[in-house]
Amino acid sequence: MNITCSYCRHSFTLSREYVAQAVADAAEARQKYHAVECPSCRKMNKVSISQMKRFVPKPTPAESND
């Protein structure tokens, strides 16, 4: 997931694992936004959880080996 910093306009990427963990943590705390720190200017950027949910990897169907 690509994020552009609101302050310095630096573009950076969040991994799918990070996004999945952030969505799970936000669901637990009933949050609507997740704060992401810019690696360039170190300021916090708000990212919507609904936007992050679109980038969460789809669960693979469990294959039975019976």
C-alpha positions in Angstrom: 0.0 0.0 0.0 1.5 3.3 -1.1 1.2 6.3 1.3 2.1 9.9 0.6 3.1 12.0 3.6 0.8 15.0 4.1 3.6 17.2 5.3 6.7 16.5 3.1 5.0 14.7 0.2 7.4 11.7 0.5 5.9 8.5 -0.9 6.5 5.2 0.9 5.1 1.7 1.0 3.4 -0.3 3.7 3.8 -4.1 3.5 0.8 -6.4 3.4 1.7 -8.0 6.7 1.9 -4.5 8.4 -1.5 -3.6 6.9 -3.1 -6.8 8.0 -1.7 -6.4 11.6 -2.9 -2.7 11.7 -6.4 -3.7 10.6 -6.6 -6.4 13.2 -5.4 -4.1 16.0 -7.8 -1.3 14.9 -10.7 -3.8 14.9 -9.8 -4.8 18.4 -9.7 -1.2 19.6 -12.7 -0.1 17.4 -10.6 2.6 15.7 -11.4 4.3 12.3 -7.9 5.5 11.6 -4.3 4.2 12.0 -1.4 6.5 12.5 1.6 5.8 10.3 5.0 7.6 10.8 6.7 9.0 7.7 10.2 7.6 7.4 11.5 10.9 6.0 10.1 13.7 8.3 8.9 11.4 11.1 5.5 13.0 11.4 2.3 11.0 11.9 -0.1 10.5 9.0 -3.7 9.3 9.5 -4.7 6.4 7.2 -8.3 5.2 7.1 -9.0 1.6 8.2 -11.5 1.2 5.4 -8.8 2.1 2.9 -6.4 -0.4 4.5 -8.9 -3.2 4.4 -8.8 -3.1 0.6 -5.1 -4.1 0.8 -5.3 -6.9 3.3 -4.5 -10.3 1.6 -7.4 -12.5 1.0 -7.4 -15.7 3.1 -6.6 -18.8 1.0 -9.2 -21.6 1.1 -8.1 -24.4 3.5 -7.4 -27.6 1.6 -8.3 -30.8 3.4 -5.8 -33.7 3.0 -8.2 -36.4 4.2 
